[in-house]
Amino acid sequence: MLTKRIIPCLDIKNGRVVKGTNFEGLKDVDDPVTLAAYYNESGADELVFYDITASAEGRALFTDVLTDVAKEIFIPLTVGGSINSVEDFDRVLKCGADKVSVNTGAIKDPSLIKKAAQKYGNQCVVLSMDVKRVDGKFAVFARGGRDNTGLDAIEWAKHGEQNGAGELVLNSIDTDGVKEGFDLEMLKAICDVVRIPVIASGGAGKKEHFSELFKAVPGVDAGLAASIFHRKELAIKELKEYLRDEGIPVRL
Amino acid sequence: MIAIVDYGVGNLFSLSASLKHLGLESTVTGDEAVIRRVEKLILPGVGAFGDAVQKLKDAGLFSLLQQEAQTGKPILGICLGMQLLFEKSREYGEHEGLSLIPGEVCPLSADIPEGMKVPHMGWNSLRIVKDDPLLKYVKQGEYMYFVHSFYAKNCAESLLADAEYSVFVPALVRKGSVWGAQFHPEKSGTAGLSILKAFGELPC
């Protein structure tokens, strides 16, 4: 039976993990390789690396780190952040990424998804969308949630699937950081129109939010979170044991 | 020495890294002489079946792989590399495969309920139906990472293990010295690596 996936997301700037990381016995670790190994050991089903570096120098550090992690971690690794061209896909895939996540890059160049899917296969292309309610509709935002693109989220998700995205990451700007649960309404609305796997992101504050997510929106395949895992508010193993007891299939 | 057959499809980084991690000597190559010389072959692959067959043919590897299989050299096909081992595929038209294992490759979407996702992506548990040296470290029900939209059919006699996705998806198959894994052992954590380890330990 296919399991629901739990995915920690690591934001990386200039080769280091940003956001406080405070594990027991692993205090204030900001080395991506150490953290990735920790998550791998503790039962993460996949890892996502976001490159939030601004400089070219930092970007080179990022690809070095990526290679170091990919050499040691034998679970799927998705990489996102500043992916604007097929060349960017090539750069991170060569360094050990398994999937590449595009967001603003796909909005700037709507043919990017198709070009990348044709070259690397659908399974490699993840469309990440930052979604926010505007006038009672779900709108797609770009540049880390700063600009309203005017794109309708439902239509953009369909566009992604039709052009060859193999997976969707749906980030809710409305629930992100609030820690009061995932954006079930938005997730449901988009899951209803696509047949590719969907990863939910934004709003996880406690383990109950994950069971609520998987029960309320069966179309969601995975839950992604950052701070709740980094700050050790919730251990992945504990979360998965809880989900198993709630009747949700997980890999333990 | 294991040769990872390079014919221009997919990302060979993880496969190469996982063999290295296991202490298995490997090389990524499309060179005929090397492929003939090594003890074992791994045929990777992602993407479309027809395109992959064409690339194998263009690289002069299609008949070479068939000849190498004839000699009894252990071969492991992974994901699309597994699908290529069958007789034919119905992926965007009909294409002839390497015909090393009886069976065909068909779209999942036609055989599973409307509401189920394609690709079949994520961790699914193995149902082992037959003992095999490649499964010697793998427990019944262990999870492997799958990502595919097409699957093998009519290959019951070669089946070692499958995974349930409303239909039973052949996950590991074998005919003689030729094995195929639909999942990615190199992306399936410790359980997946143990399959590559067992492949490395096969006598040749």
Interface residues (C-beta under 8 A of the other chain):
Chain A: M1 L2 T3 R5 N40 D45 A70 K71 E72 F74 I75 P76 L93 K94 C95 G96 A97 D98 Y120 G121 N122 Q123 C124 G166 E167 R195 I196 P197 G219 D221 A222 R251
Chain B: G10 N11 F13 S14 A17 S18 K20 H21 V46 G47 A48 G115 K117 V118 P119 H120 M121 G122 W123 N124 S125 Y143 Y145 F146 V147 H148 S149 E164 Y165 E186 K187 S188 G189 T190 G192 L193
